[in-house]
């Protein structure tokens, strides 16, 4: 019996999430789509038109409000692609929701201060949620080219 796909919510529908013209595997949506066990099921952006555009591109549901998204559905993975200054507050809201995800993929920098980081890690531990801070560029074609060039 095949494994059920894990549901993913992307918060922030900008370029790093995959809303650019040449969105490939180096974007969150592109990387998610390359994994059979993951299903990009929803997105949200403070600019609802941007979320709708993103949802049409990737075949997922667009939400207007983060609280509503987290109340109406449960997600296994939440990918946070919002501006740097919002990372802590958005992560906190996700963790304190009625149904926190099993994992959060958070763009860098995770927080602005060590206190925010410590509080976020405490919350994640309390809700048994893994927080992964994204800074890998191993699959980015530019880095692959550079690695090959150096060799």
Phi, psi and omega in degrees: 000126182292148179290138177293138180295141176278131183278134183237138173246129172256127177253118184099112187251040179271201186299313182293333177287331179129016183268014176273172181294317183255051182288116180237205184296341180282357175261163180298311181296318179298316178295319179297317182293340180279355182249114182300328185279358179245140178235116174287101187258341182202159177215161177210145176211150178296336173263099187300326177299321178294320178295319178296315178301315179298315182296324178291323180293322186249002176067042179234174181273137177262134176248150175271330192226129181297315179303314180297317180300315182286335177278323184280335185218164173240144184235143177281325182224136173240127180253117185258112184238038183269172177302150185311315185293346182259354187306311182296310184296321179292316179298318178300315180297319179296314182294327182272004180290169181292341182220075181296149182286169175287329182211150175235128173259114188246127176295156179273155348288146184296318185213171178268334183224162176295324178299315177300315180299314179298319179295318179297317180293324176296314177300314181300317179295317180299326181259009177055045180245131177277128176251120180248124180265119186280120170211015179277139177232020184303326184266357179291126184300330179295317179289324177298317178297315180297317179300315179295319180297318181293320178297000000 
